[in-house]
């Protein structure tokens, strides 16, 4: 039983995976926050304008 516990305790494969996930999250989270804060209003307005154009029945609402 001690040998089994020692082998499990010394196995670092899980620790490396968790470290990798934390590094990726530390890089991705600020990028995601930036995109949501800065980019989302522009994207939302783009689609809202398209919907307004469609509701008004503009001829050039759909790109050729």
N, C-alpha and C positions, 0 to 999 in steps of 0.2 A: 504494500500500500504506500509506503514511503517513497519508493522508487517512482511510482505512478504520479504522486503529488509533486515530486521534484521535477519530473519530466514536463508536467503541465506548467509548473511555475517558471521553468527556464525557457519554455517555448515563447519566442517573441514575434511570431508571425502575425498575431492579432494586433499587437502594439504597433507594428509597422503600418498595418492597414489603417488603424485609427489615426495615426500621425498623418498619413497621406490625406485622409478625408478632412482632417482639421486644416491642413495647409490649403487644400483646394477651397474649402469654405472660407478661409481667411482672405483668399484672393477674390472669390466670386461674390461674396456678400457686399463689399463696397461698390463693386461694379453694378450689381443689381440695384442697390439703393440709388446710385447715380442715374441709372436708366429710368427708374420709376419716377424720381423727382424731376429730372430734366426732360427726358424724352416722352414720357407718357402724355403730358398735356399737348404736345405737338401732334402725337399720333392720334389722340382723341379728337382734336380739332380737325385734323385731316379727314377722318371718317365722318365726323358730324357734318362737315361741309359737303361731303359726297352725298350724305343722306338728305340734306336740305336741297341739293341740286336735283336729286331724284324726285323728291316730293313736289318741287316746283315744276317738274316736267321739262327741264331744260334739255334741248336737243343734244348738246355736247356733254351731257353728264356721263355718258359711256364712251370711253376712249375707243377709237377705231382699231 
